[in-house]
Amino acid sequence: MTHGHEVLDMMQGNSYNEASLIEAIKQKFGADERFYTCSAENLTAEELVSFLKEKGKFIPLNDGFTVNTANVCNH
């Protein structure tokens, strides 16, 4: 399992839409990889993106979004 922070780190400096982020996650971590966060576990890439979006981890950028570094816990 991979922590969601690794996905947020991957996003820094890049812009995505939901589909391109899910594809980038699967390319980097594998299509079957599961993810966990501070308050959730065993998430698919699609579930992780939805979870992070709901938690306010993304900010609009160009035609998509990027990571909101001000809203990422540092532990």
Jmol script that loads the backbone (N, CA, C; Angstrom):
load data "model"
ATOM      1  N   MET A   1       0.837  -1.189   0.000  1.00  0.00           N
ATOM      2  CA  MET A   1       0.000   0.000   0.000  1.00  0.00           C
ATOM      3  C   MET A   1       0.875   1.243   0.000  1.00  0.00           C
ATOM      4  N   THR A   2       0.391   2.274  -0.646  1.00  0.00           N
ATOM      5  CA  THR A   2       1.118   3.531  -0.786  1.00  0.00           C
ATOM      6  C   THR A   2       0.346   4.634  -0.087  1.00  0.00           C
ATOM      7  N   HIS A   3       1.058   5.496   0.622  1.00  0.00           N
ATOM      8  CA  HIS A   3       0.398   6.614   1.303  1.00  0.00           C
ATOM      9  C   HIS A   3       0.009   7.674   0.270  1.00  0.00           C
ATOM     10  N   GLY A   4      -1.144   8.298   0.487  1.00  0.00           N
ATOM     11  CA  GLY A   4      -1.633   9.345  -0.401  1.00  0.00           C
ATOM     12  C   GLY A   4      -0.680  10.516  -0.546  1.00  0.00           C
ATOM     13  N   HIS A   5       0.195  10.743   0.455  1.00  0.00           N
ATOM     14  CA  HIS A   5       1.174  11.829   0.354  1.00  0.00           C
ATOM     15  C   HIS A   5       2.092  11.638  -0.846  1.00  0.00           C
ATOM     16  N   GLU A   6       2.367  10.396  -1.204  1.00  0.00           N
ATOM     17  CA  GLU A   6       3.226  10.153  -2.366  1.00  0.00           C
ATOM     18  C   GLU A   6       2.563  10.645  -3.651  1.00  0.00           C
ATOM     19  N   VAL A   7       1.259  10.520  -3.726  1.00  0.00           N
ATOM     20  CA  VAL A   7       0.519  11.039  -4.886  1.00  0.00           C
ATOM     21  C   VAL A   7       0.548  12.563  -4.863  1.00  0.00           C
ATOM     22  N   LEU A   8       0.317  13.154  -3.703  1.00  0.00           N
ATOM     23  CA  LEU A   8       0.350  14.618  -3.596  1.00  0.00           C
ATOM     24  C   LEU A   8       1.735  15.149  -3.955  1.00  0.00           C
ATOM     25  N   ASP A   9       2.780  14.470  -3.517  1.00  0.00           N
ATOM     26  CA  ASP A   9       4.140  14.879  -3.880  1.00  0.00           C
ATOM     27  C   ASP A   9       4.347  14.802  -5.386  1.00  0.00           C
ATOM     28  N   MET A  10       3.834  13.753  -6.005  1.00  0.00           N
ATOM     29  CA  MET A  10       3.944  13.567  -7.450  1.00  0.00           C
ATOM     30  C   MET A  10       3.264  14.703  -8.210  1.00  0.00           C
ATOM     31  N   MET A  11       2.200  15.243  -7.619  1.00  0.00           N
ATOM     32  CA  MET A  11       1.404  16.269  -8.295  1.00  0.00           C
ATOM     33  C   MET A  11       2.063  17.647  -8.308  1.00  0.00           C
ATOM     34  N   GLN A  12       2.960  17.910  -7.387  1.00  0.00           N
ATOM     35  CA  GLN A  12       3.539  19.245  -7.270  1.00  0.00           C
ATOM     36  C   GLN A  12       4.179  19.695  -8.572  1.00  0.00           C
ATOM     37  N   GLY A  13       3.798  20.891  -9.015  1.00  0.00           N
ATOM     38  CA  GLY A  13       4.340  21.454 -10.244  1.00  0.00           C
ATOM     39  C   GLY A  13       3.666  20.974 -11.508  1.00  0.00           C
ATOM     40  N   ASN A  14       2.635  20.138 -11.373  1.00  0.00           N
ATOM     41  CA  ASN A  14       1.925  19.594 -12.530  1.00  0.00           C
ATOM     42  C   ASN A  14       0.440  19.904 -12.434  1.00  0.00           C
ATOM     43  N   SER A  15      -0.219  19.953 -13.565  1.00  0.00           N
ATOM     44  CA  SER A  15      -1.659  20.176 -13.632  1.00  0.00           C
ATOM     45  C   SER A  15      -2.337  18.928 -14.192  1.00  0.00           C
ATOM     46  N   TYR A  16      -3.459  18.561 -13.601  1.00  0.00           N
ATOM     47  CA  TYR A  16      -4.197  17.365 -14.003  1.00  0.00           C
ATOM     48  C   TYR A  16      -5.685  17.663 -14.063  1.00  0.00           C
ATOM     49  N   ASN A  17      -6.422  16.822 -14.769  1.00  0.00           N
ATOM     50  CA  ASN A  17      -7.855  16.700 -14.551  1.00  0.00           C
ATOM     51  C   ASN A  17      -8.017  15.336 -13.884  1.00  0.00           C
ATOM     52  N   GLU A  18      -9.219  14.976 -13.494  1.00  0.00           N
ATOM     53  CA  GLU A  18      -9.374  13.723 -12.748  1.00  0.00           C
ATOM     54  C   GLU A  18      -8.880  12.519 -13.544  1.00  0.00           C
ATOM     55  N   ALA A  19      -9.237  12.451 -14.820  1.00  0.00           N
ATOM     56  CA  ALA A  19      -8.841  11.299 -15.642  1.00  0.00           C
ATOM     57  C   ALA A  19      -7.323  11.229 -15.814  1.00  0.00           C
ATOM     58  N   SER A  20      -6.682  12.373 -16.068  1.00  0.00           N
ATOM     59  CA  SER A  20      -5.227  12.344 -16.273  1.00  0.00           C
ATOM     60  C   SER A  20      -4.495  12.045 -14.971  1.00  0.00           C
ATOM     61  N   LEU A  21      -5.032  12.477 -13.826  1.00  0.00           N
ATOM     62  CA  LEU A  21      -4.405  12.163 -12.543  1.00  0.00           C
ATOM     63  C   LEU A  21      -4.512  10.670 -12.251  1.00  0.00           C
ATOM     64  N   ILE A  22      -5.674  10.100 -12.468  1.00  0.00           N
ATOM     65  CA  ILE A  22      -5.852   8.663 -12.241  1.00  0.00           C
ATOM     66  C   ILE A  22      -4.893   7.875 -13.132  1.00  0.00           C
ATOM     67  N   GLU A  23      -4.763   8.274 -14.376  1.00  0.00           N
ATOM     68  CA  GLU A  23      -3.843   7.595 -15.293  1.00  0.00           C
ATOM     69  C   GLU A  23      -2.397   7.740 -14.821  1.00  0.00           C
ATOM     70  N   ALA A  24      -2.010   8.938 -14.376  1.00  0.00           N
ATOM     71  CA  ALA A  24      -0.645   9.160 -13.887  1.00  0.00           C
ATOM     72  C   ALA A  24      -0.372   8.314 -12.641  1.00  0.00           C
ATOM     73  N   ILE A  25      -1.347   8.208 -11.760  1.00  0.00           N
ATOM     74  CA  ILE A  25      -1.198   7.381 -10.558  1.00  0.00           C
ATOM     75  C   ILE A  25      -0.977   5.921 -10.951  1.00  0.00           C
ATOM     76  N   LYS A  26      -1.794   5.440 -11.871  1.00  0.00           N
ATOM     77  CA  LYS A  26      -1.675   4.042 -12.291  1.00  0.00           C
ATOM     78  C   LYS A  26      -0.353   3.784 -13.005  1.00  0.00           C
ATOM     79  N   GLN A  27       0.119   4.759 -13.786  1.00  0.00           N
ATOM     80  CA  GLN A  27       1.400   4.613 -14.472  1.00  0.00           C
ATOM     81  C   GLN A  27       2.555   4.537 -13.470  1.00  0.00           C
ATOM     82  N   LYS A  28       2.495   5.389 -12.443  1.00  0.00           N
ATOM     83  CA  LYS A  28       3.594   5.452 -11.478  1.00  0.00           C
ATOM     84  C   LYS A  28       3.558   4.322 -10.451  1.00  0.00           C
ATOM     85  N   PHE A  29       2.373   4.000  -9.937  1.00  0.00           N
ATOM     86  CA  PHE A  29       2.266   3.063  -8.823  1.00  0.00           C
ATOM     87  C   PHE A  29       1.710   1.698  -9.206  1.00  0.00           C
ATOM     88  N   GLY A  30       1.166   1.578 -10.411  1.00  0.00           N
ATOM     89  CA  GLY A  30       0.584   0.313 -10.857  1.00  0.00           C
ATOM     90  C   GLY A  30      -0.935   0.357 -10.781  1.00  0.00           C
ATOM     91  N   ALA A  31      -1.577  -0.305 -11.710  1.00  0.00           N
ATOM     92  CA  ALA A  31      -3.034  -0.265 -11.824  1.00  0.00           C
ATOM     93  C   ALA A  31      -3.745  -0.893 -10.633  1.00  0.00           C
ATOM     94  N   ASP A  32      -3.094  -1.820  -9.966  1.00  0.00           N
ATOM     95  CA  ASP A  32      -3.736  -2.526  -8.855  1.00  0.00           C
ATOM     96  C   ASP A  32      -3.313  -2.015  -7.483  1.00  0.00           C
ATOM     97  N   GLU A  33      -2.475  -0.965  -7.450  1.00  0.00           N
ATOM     98  CA  GLU A  33      -1.997  -0.439  -6.164  1.00  0.00           C
ATOM     99  C   GLU A  33      -3.160   0.112  -5.340  1.00  0.00           C
ATOM    100  N   ARG A  34      -3.079  -0.076  -4.041  1.00  0.00           N
ATOM    101  CA  ARG A  34      -4.051   0.479  -3.094  1.00  0.00           C
ATOM    102  C   ARG A  34      -3.359   1.563  -2.289  1.00  0.00           C
ATOM    103  N   PHE A  35      -4.154   2.502  -1.803  1.00  0.00           N
ATOM    104  CA  PHE A  35      -3.626   3.674  -1.122  1.00  0.00           C
ATOM    105  C   PHE A  35      -4.275   3.851   0.238  1.00  0.00           C
ATOM    106  N   TYR A  36      -3.553   4.534   1.120  1.00  0.00           N
ATOM    107  CA  TYR A  36      -4.106   4.882   2.422  1.00  0.00           C
ATOM    108  C   TYR A  36      -3.754   6.326   2.731  1.00  0.00           C
ATOM    109  N   THR A  37      -4.523   6.918   3.645  1.00  0.00           N
ATOM    110  CA  THR A  37      -4.291   8.287   4.091  1.00  0.00           C
ATOM    111  C   THR A  37      -4.385   8.290   5.611  1.00  0.00           C
ATOM    112  N   CYS A  38      -4.383   9.468   6.176  1.00  0.00           N
ATOM    113  CA  CYS A  38      -4.493   9.587   7.639  1.00  0.00           C
ATOM    114  C   CYS A  38      -5.827   9.035   8.145  1.00  0.00           C
ATOM    115  N   SER A  39      -6.855   9.070   7.303  1.00  0.00           N
ATOM    116  CA  SER A  39      -8.191   8.672   7.779  1.00  0.00           C
ATOM    117  C   SER A  39      -8.912   7.669   6.890  1.00  0.00           C
ATOM    118  N   ALA A  40      -8.225   7.087   5.918  1.00  0.00           N
ATOM    119  CA  ALA A  40      -8.856   6.096   5.033  1.00  0.00           C
ATOM    120  C   ALA A  40      -7.796   5.093   4.587  1.00  0.00           C
ATOM    121  N   GLU A  41      -8.252   3.906   4.184  1.00  0.00           N
ATOM    122  CA  GLU A  41      -7.304   2.901   3.706  1.00  0.00           C
ATOM    123  C   GLU A  41      -7.930   2.012   2.650  1.00  0.00           C
ATOM    124  N   ASN A  42      -7.071   1.287   1.938  1.00  0.00           N
ATOM    125  CA  ASN A  42      -7.467   0.347   0.900  1.00  0.00           C
ATOM    126  C   ASN A  42      -8.239   1.025  -0.239  1.00  0.00           C
ATOM    127  N   LEU A  43      -7.783   2.225  -0.627  1.00  0.00           N
ATOM    128  CA  LEU A  43      -8.436   2.989  -1.690  1.00  0.00           C
ATOM    129  C   LEU A  43      -7.828   2.649  -3.050  1.00  0.00           C
ATOM    130  N   THR A  44      -8.678   2.581  -4.074  1.00  0.00           N
ATOM    131  CA  THR A  44      -8.188   2.486  -5.444  1.00  0.00           C
ATOM    132  C   THR A  44      -7.725   3.875  -5.869  1.00  0.00           C
ATOM    133  N   ALA A  45      -7.094   3.978  -7.020  1.00  0.00           N
ATOM    134  CA  ALA A  45      -6.672   5.287  -7.531  1.00  0.00           C
ATOM    135  C   ALA A  45      -7.880   6.208  -7.686  1.00  0.00           C
ATOM    136  N   GLU A  46      -8.976   5.677  -8.218  1.00  0.00           N
ATOM    137  CA  GLU A  46     -10.188   6.484  -8.409  1.00  0.00           C
ATOM    138  C   GLU A  46     -10.750   6.959  -7.070  1.00  0.00           C
ATOM    139  N   GLU A  47     -10.781   6.065  -6.096  1.00  0.00           N
ATOM    140  CA  GLU A  47     -11.292   6.423  -4.772  1.00  0.00           C
ATOM    141  C   GLU A  47     -10.384   7.439  -4.089  1.00  0.00           C
ATOM    142  N   LEU A  48      -9.081   7.289  -4.273  1.00  0.00           N
ATOM    143  CA  LEU A  48      -8.141   8.239  -3.681  1.00  0.00           C
ATOM    144  C   LEU A  48      -8.339   9.631  -4.255  1.00  0.00           C
ATOM    145  N   VAL A  49      -8.477   9.744  -5.567  1.00  0.00           N
ATOM    146  CA  VAL A  49      -8.686  11.055  -6.191  1.00  0.00           C
ATOM    147  C   VAL A  49      -9.968  11.694  -5.664  1.00  0.00           C
ATOM    148  N   SER A  50     -11.044  10.938  -5.569  1.00  0.00           N
ATOM    149  CA  SER A  50     -12.299  11.465  -5.017  1.00  0.00           C
ATOM    150  C   SER A  50     -12.111  11.911  -3.570  1.00  0.00           C
ATOM    151  N   PHE A  51     -11.421  11.100  -2.783  1.00  0.00           N
ATOM    152  CA  PHE A  51     -11.176  11.404  -1.380  1.00  0.00           C
ATOM    153  C   PHE A  51     -10.370  12.694  -1.245  1.00  0.00           C
ATOM    154  N   LEU A  52      -9.278  12.815  -1.997  1.00  0.00           N
ATOM    155  CA  LEU A  52      -8.433  14.003  -1.913  1.00  0.00           C
ATOM    156  C   LEU A  52      -9.179  15.251  -2.364  1.00  0.00           C
ATOM    157  N   LYS A  53     -10.004  15.104  -3.385  1.00  0.00           N
ATOM    158  CA  LYS A  53     -10.801  16.233  -3.866  1.00  0.00           C
ATOM    159  C   LYS A  53     -11.762  16.697  -2.775  1.00  0.00           C
ATOM    160  N   GLU A  54     -12.459  15.762  -2.147  1.00  0.00           N
ATOM    161  CA  GLU A  54     -13.404  16.099  -1.074  1.00  0.00           C
ATOM    162  C   GLU A  54     -12.709  16.759   0.110  1.00  0.00           C
ATOM    163  N   LYS A  55     -11.456  16.403   0.357  1.00  0.00           N
ATOM    164  CA  LYS A  55     -10.705  16.946   1.490  1.00  0.00           C
ATOM    165  C   LYS A  55     -10.045  18.293   1.173  1.00  0.00           C
ATOM    166  N   GLY A  56     -10.279  18.820  -0.034  1.00  0.00           N
ATOM    167  CA  GLY A  56      -9.734  20.131  -0.391  1.00  0.00           C
ATOM    168  C   GLY A  56      -8.248  20.130  -0.690  1.00  0.00           C
ATOM    169  N   LYS A  57      -7.723  19.005  -1.152  1.00  0.00           N
ATOM    170  CA  LYS A  57      -6.294  18.898  -1.418  1.00  0.00           C
ATOM    171  C   LYS A  57      -5.894  19.437  -2.785  1.00  0.00           C
ATOM    172  N   PHE A  58      -6.858  19.816  -3.619  1.00  0.00           N
ATOM    173  CA  PHE A  58      -6.578  20.315  -4.956  1.00  0.00           C
ATOM    174  C   PHE A  58      -6.971  21.787  -5.069  1.00  0.00           C
ATOM    175  N   ILE A  59      -6.257  22.519  -5.923  1.00  0.00           N
ATOM    176  CA  ILE A  59      -6.631  23.890  -6.261  1.00  0.00           C
ATOM    177  C   ILE A  59      -6.672  24.010  -7.783  1.00  0.00           C
ATOM    178  N   PRO A  60      -7.575  24.844  -8.304  1.00  0.00           N
ATOM    179  CA  PRO A  60      -7.668  25.012  -9.754  1.00  0.00           C
ATOM    180  C   PRO A  60      -6.361  25.538 -10.345  1.00  0.00           C
ATOM    181  N   LEU A  61      -6.029  25.047 -11.527  1.00  0.00           N
ATOM    182  CA  LEU A  61      -4.846  25.501 -12.246  1.00  0.00           C
ATOM    183  C   LEU A  61      -5.064  25.261 -13.724  1.00  0.00           C
ATOM    184  N   ASN A  62      -4.999  26.315 -14.513  1.00  0.00           N
ATOM    185  CA  ASN A  62      -5.209  26.227 -15.954  1.00  0.00           C
ATOM    186  C   ASN A  62      -6.524  25.496 -16.247  1.00  0.00           C
ATOM    187  N   ASP A  63      -6.467  24.414 -16.985  1.00  0.00           N
ATOM    188  CA  ASP A  63      -7.674  23.668 -17.336  1.00  0.00           C
ATOM    189  C   ASP A  63      -7.936  22.499 -16.398  1.00  0.00           C
ATOM    190  N   GLY A  64      -7.258  22.466 -15.268  1.00  0.00           N
ATOM    191  CA  GLY A  64      -7.416  21.348 -14.350  1.00  0.00           C
ATOM    192  C   GLY A  64      -7.177  21.792 -12.925  1.00  0.00           C
ATOM    193  N   PHE A  65      -6.330  21.043 -12.221  1.00  0.00           N
ATOM    194  CA  PHE A  65      -6.018  21.357 -10.833  1.00  0.00           C
ATOM    195  C   PHE A  65      -4.637  20.824 -10.495  1.00  0.00           C
ATOM    196  N   THR A  66      -4.120  21.280  -9.371  1.00  0.00           N
ATOM    197  CA  THR A  66      -2.865  20.773  -8.839  1.00  0.00           C
ATOM    198  C   THR A  66      -3.023  20.603  -7.347  1.00  0.00           C
ATOM    199  N   VAL A  67      -1.981  20.180  -6.671  1.00  0.00           N
ATOM    200  CA  VAL A  67      -2.043  19.959  -5.237  1.00  0.00           C
ATOM    201  C   VAL A  67      -2.061  21.303  -4.493  1.00  0.00           C
ATOM    202  N   ASN A  68      -2.886  21.381  -3.474  1.00  0.00           N
ATOM    203  CA  ASN A  68      -2.955  22.554  -2.611  1.00  0.00           C
ATOM    204  C   ASN A  68      -1.971  22.312  -1.463  1.00  0.00           C
ATOM    205  N   THR A  69      -0.743  22.781  -1.617  1.00  0.00           N
ATOM    206  CA  THR A  69       0.302  22.488  -0.636  1.00  0.00           C
ATOM    207  C   THR A  69      -0.001  23.092   0.728  1.00  0.00           C
ATOM    208  N   ALA A  70      -0.857  24.104   0.771  1.00  0.00           N
ATOM    209  CA  ALA A  70      -1.230  24.707   2.068  1.00  0.00           C
ATOM    210  C   ALA A  70      -2.159  23.808   2.854  1.00  0.00           C
ATOM    211  N   ASN A  71      -2.755  22.814   2.190  1.00  0.00           N
ATOM    212  CA  ASN A  71      -3.736  21.947   2.848  1.00  0.00           C
ATOM    213  C   ASN A  71      -3.248  20.496   2.915  1.00  0.00           C
ATOM    214  N   VAL A  72      -1.940  20.318   3.018  1.00  0.00           N
ATOM    215  CA  VAL A  72      -1.369  18.983   3.109  1.00  0.00           C
ATOM    216  C   VAL A  72      -0.714  18.856   4.482  1.00  0.00           C
ATOM    217  N   CYS A  73      -1.114  17.844   5.225  1.00  0.00           N
ATOM    218  CA  CYS A  73      -0.501  17.641   6.545  1.00  0.00           C
ATOM    219  C   CYS A  73       0.932  17.152   6.360  1.00  0.00           C
ATOM    220  N   ASN A  74       1.784  17.546   7.267  1.00  0.00           N
ATOM    221  CA  ASN A  74       3.195  17.188   7.170  1.00  0.00           C
ATOM    222  C   ASN A  74       3.602  16.305   8.326  1.00  0.00           C
ATOM    223  N   HIS A  75       3.463  15.001   8.126  1.00  0.00           N
ATOM    224  CA  HIS A  75       3.899  14.069   9.167  1.00  0.00           C
ATOM    225  C   HIS A  75       4.562  12.876   8.542  1.00  0.00           C
TER     226      HIS A  75
END
end "model"
wireframe off; spacefill off
backbone 0.3
color backbone group
